[in-house]
Amino acid sequence: MRGVLGGLVGLVGLSAVAGLLVTASVTPVLAMTGVAGTQALTLFDQLPENLNPGTPMEQSTIYATAPDGTPVELASFYEQNRVPVTYDQVAPALYDAILSSEDKNFYSHGGVNVGATVKALVDNVRGTSSRGASTISQQFVKNVLIQQCEQEVDTTSETYSEELQQCWLDATNAVGSKGIERKLQEMRYAIQIEKDVSKNDILLGYLNIANFGGTVYGIESAANYYFSTTAANLTVAQAATLAGIVQNPNTFRIDQPEGTSTNDDGAAVNGAEDGYSLTKDRRHYVLGRMLTDGKITQAQYDEADASAIEPLLNPPTQGCASAGRSAYFCQYVKSIIETDPSFGETLQERRDLLRRGGLKIFTTLDFRIQEPAAQTMADIVPTSYGAYFGAAGTSIEVGTGRILSMTQNTLFSETIEDSPDYTSLVFAGDKKNGDSVGFPVGSTYKLFTLIDWLEKGHSVNERVDGSLQTNMKFTAAACGGGTMTANTREIGNFNSAAGYTGTVMDFTKNSLNSGFFAMASKLDLCDINKVADRMGVTVATGEKTTESNVPFDVLGSKNISPLAMANAYATVASGGTLCTPRAIDRVIGADGKDRELPASSCTAGVISPEVAATAAYALQGVMNSGGTGSRANPGDGTPLIGKTGTHNEYGTMMIESSTKVATAVWVGRSQGQDNIYREWYGDWQLNDLRYPLAEVAQAAANAAYGGDDFPQPDRNLTKVVLTDVPSVVGMTVDAAKATLEGAGFQFSQGGEVDSNLAAGLVAAQDPNGQAPAGATITVATSNGSGTTVPANLVGMSKAQAQAALIAAGFTKISFDASCNPPTATVTGSDPAPGAAASKAAQVGVTCQ
């Protein structure tokens, strides 16, 4: 009869049947608590009718891409460890165990077992029992109400735990009029849900939302945690055990070795020591109900009931620490979710979404690159070398900005602080994403001087005086700054190399500091930093690079993230397209729908294709034989651009890129300035570790993504620039040197030549006319013994010619027989008329 009445309630809704049922059955109970009988139906009618089950808290999971292209889980985040399943993903034995022990009439009642509920209410009011007598539908409602309450609790509150506990107390209160009101509300919601939702969905919803002890929620997580299996593969004994646990999770959970309760003697019970006695008793009851209901055979019952409870615990892990070698990339992704407005308006909303929202976050991480890069990091780089020694690498896809790998040598921890070995800081990232303040990037910053040089119309084959100078002048007029000087002699070059006059190609290949200072002196420091800004590079703390402009900027003195620098070189490799670095490809919400992604974009023409191609042309010299980055070239034939960088003696970088993937590696001190040069770890000096780290990562990228030839450089930006060479013939050596160097040329003194000029004066120069800017001009001085064949010799008589030659200082004169006739005149001479020659030279004269 109760089932029929319940069914009527479910079919008819809150009709006269429900009113009569409440009036007849519930009013006496209300009266026992002091609630007037006339209030019974009114109270029931005034309670809210509809309950939106919503989506229970679900864990969010971050995925990477395995070498075979399939998603692989990196890490999960949850407040409640829950993995929802579909109806077919649960073993039938589990359904049988739950229904037999909790609600055998589930498929025949209308949501409420009125008789049992009323009896439970009477017992609750009398204090003779605290049982709830709830149907599965009512228990589902109760869990939904608890969940809704928990989701509204402020996770930042100092009383967070107490408020969560109160949610449970409020939803399970069974005492007095409040308890009756709660039960009535539960009944009303259950009746409505039975009208709106199928029985199977209610049962599944209950199993997905129910608590199974601690932070374990839902049948799938319970099967995973307690028995290292899935809900679909539960045995009869395991199903009965979990059906028992869900009835009273805190008492019957089987992960407490010393027990969850004590007996009359104070001894711990329901632990491993006593075979989880309380849970075993409950399992015995569940199995008995299943046997009585015909859900299992006697043989199944006997086998399951006789078996020991043997948990095979599989403790869930959450947070980025579980991502292993990819922990720092995971942390980078986590920081995006916690800071980007696409995941919520406030920080707390974003954090709650990550731990409660059931997100599936598919990232850009590619294990084809990540695994070899991380393995090399682990193999050759020490976790600690004192004084905060660190190393980080990252690879980014050219033309998309997708971050393909991110590695770091330190041990990941979000709790250990002030340790040189443990950190949660993502060295490859910046303050916003990774909480890192970046590092001085050294000569890798010379890229922006090179770009500005080309954009100003200069050629990479232009020769520049890159000698070390005491007072080299610079300007920052583009930012309103004045003139400043730097002592490049004091700054010096790597390995104490001497400065020289050379081409920009030479300076780039050899990373000559004084050469780039010389280039910058012809440009504007602010414009150089503006190039960096335009190419997406900022100081790691967020400031623009143009907020300060000093000569040291040319050598990369600003703290910048390795990721930003990798992306700048990727911009060159792409032909001038700047793409926002991004770590997330797709996010699916708990509802199965794609969510909005963090804003990203690709902007073409940040630098012109001509400038990009010519810059790449110069940067290829770095990676080829003899270049400073050649040790990081995998040698697989893939064309590469690159640049090395060193900051003082405590920081080094290596950046290289194909047309498909760019890689940046930083090695140095994350704090302090202790020397890493001439320090060894294994087979490598610490400052040289950047080479194999970058080489392996780039080799993996080349294997996975390939690489094409870079475009040909622009002709105008590679031409040899010719300038007029001033004539210094007739000057003293000192005057000639000053004149040539003042015009931007190098001076070189050769030997002596015959000349009619006074001894010591410049008698010849090579080249003359025009030469490349900065070319070396070699001069020769007069030996003082030279003279000149008279220019007017032709037409003279033999006597006149002889007199003129003697007057010019010649002593060896010979006349051809053609000069013997008295009327003969001179037609030529050897040396020719007007030619310079030694006074001792033989002069031959011909006539007609």
HELIX and SHEET records of a PDB file:
HELIX    1   1 ARG A    2  VAL A   12  1                                  11    
HELIX    2   2 ALA A   16  SER A   25  1                                  10    
HELIX    3   3 THR A   27  MET A   32  1                                   6    
HELIX    4   4 GLN A   39  GLN A   46  1                                   8    
HELIX    5   5 TYR A   87  GLN A   89  5                                   3    
HELIX    6   6 PRO A   92  GLU A  102  1                                  11    
HELIX    7   7 VAL A  114  ARG A  126  1                                  13    
HELIX    8   8 ILE A  136  GLU A  152  1                                  17    
HELIX    9   9 TYR A  160  THR A  172  1                                  13    
HELIX   10  10 GLY A  176  ASP A  196  1                                  21    
HELIX   11  11 LYS A  199  ILE A  209  1                                  11    
HELIX   12  12 ILE A  219  PHE A  227  1                                   9    
HELIX   13  13 ALA A  231  ASN A  233  5                                   3    
HELIX   14  14 VAL A  236  GLN A  247  1                                  12    
HELIX   15  15 PRO A  249  PHE A  252  1                                   4    
HELIX   16  16 ALA A  272  ASP A  274  5                                   3    
HELIX   17  17 SER A  277  THR A  292  1                                  16    
HELIX   18  18 GLN A  298  ALA A  306  1                                   9    
HELIX   19  19 CYS A  320  SER A  326  5                                   7    
HELIX   20  20 ALA A  327  THR A  339  1                                  13    
HELIX   21  21 PRO A  341  PHE A  343  5                                   3    
HELIX   22  22 LEU A  347  ARG A  356  1                                  10    
HELIX   23  23 PHE A  367  ILE A  380  1                                  14    
HELIX   24  24 GLY A  442  TYR A  445  5                                   4    
HELIX   25  25 LYS A  446  GLU A  455  1                                  10    
HELIX   26  26 ALA A  477  CYS A  479  5                                   3    
HELIX   27  27 THR A  488  ILE A  491  1                                   4    
HELIX   28  28 PHE A  494  SER A  496  5                                   3    
HELIX   29  29 VAL A  504  ASN A  510  1                                   7    
HELIX   30  30 ASN A  513  SER A  521  1                                   9    
HELIX   31  31 LEU A  525  ARG A  534  1                                  10    
HELIX   32  32 THR A  545  GLU A  547  5                                   3    
HELIX   33  33 PRO A  551  LEU A  555  5                                   5    
HELIX   34  34 PRO A  562  ALA A  573  1                                  12    
HELIX   35  35 PRO A  609  MET A  623  1                                  15    
HELIX   36  36 SER A  630  ALA A  632  5                                   3    
HELIX   37  37 LEU A  686  ASP A  688  5                                   3    
HELIX   38  38 ARG A  690  TYR A  705  1                                  16    
HELIX   39  39 VAL A  733  GLY A  742  1                                  10    
HELIX   40  40 LYS A  798  ALA A  808  1                                  11    
HELIX   41  41 ALA A  817  CYS A  819  5                                   3    
SHEET    1   A 4 PRO A  71  PHE A  77  0                                        
SHEET    2   A 4 SER A  60  THR A  65 -1                                        
SHEET    3   A 4 LYS A 360  ASP A 366  1                                        
SHEET    4   A 4 ILE A 584  ILE A 588 -1                                        
SHEET    1   B 2 ASN A  81  ARG A  82  0                                        
SHEET    2   B 2 VAL A 216  TYR A 217  1                                        
SHEET    1   C 2 SER A 261  THR A 262  0                                        
SHEET    2   C 2 ALA A 268  VAL A 269 -1                                        
SHEET    1   D 5 ILE A 403  GLN A 408  0                                        
SHEET    2   D 5 PHE A 389  GLU A 397 -1                                        
SHEET    3   D 5 VAL A 661  ARG A 669 -1                                        
SHEET    4   D 5 GLY A 651  SER A 657 -1                                        
SHEET    5   D 5 ILE A 641  HIS A 647 -1                                        
SHEET    1   E 2 LEU A 411  PHE A 412  0                                        
SHEET    2   E 2 TYR A 422  THR A 423  1                                        
SHEET    1   F 2 PHE A 439  PRO A 440  0                                        
SHEET    2   F 2 ASN A 559  ILE A 560 -1                                        
SHEET    1   G 2 ARG A 463  GLY A 466  0                                        
SHEET    2   G 2 TYR A 500  THR A 503 -1                                        
SHEET    1   H 2 MET A 472  THR A 475  0                                        
SHEET    2   H 2 THR A 483  ALA A 486 -1                                        
SHEET    1   I 2 LEU A 578  CYS A 579  0                                        
SHEET    2   I 2 CYS A 602  THR A 603 -1                                        
SHEET    1   J 2 TRP A 680  TYR A 681  0                                        
SHEET    2   J 2 TRP A 684  GLN A 685 -1                                        
SHEET    1   K 2 LEU A 722  VAL A 725  0                                        
SHEET    2   K 2 GLY A 769  PRO A 772 -1                                        
SHEET    1   L 3 GLN A 746  VAL A 753  0                                        
SHEET    2   L 3 THR A 776  SER A 782  1                                        
SHEET    3   L 3 VAL A 762  ASP A 766 -1                                        
SHEET    1   M 2 GLY A 786  THR A 788  0                                        
SHEET    2   M 2 ALA A 836  SER A 838 -1                                        
SHEET    1   N 3 LYS A 812  PHE A 815  0                                        
SHEET    2   N 3 GLN A 842  CYS A 847  1                                        
SHEET    3   N 3 VAL A 826  ASP A 830 -1                                        
END                                                                             
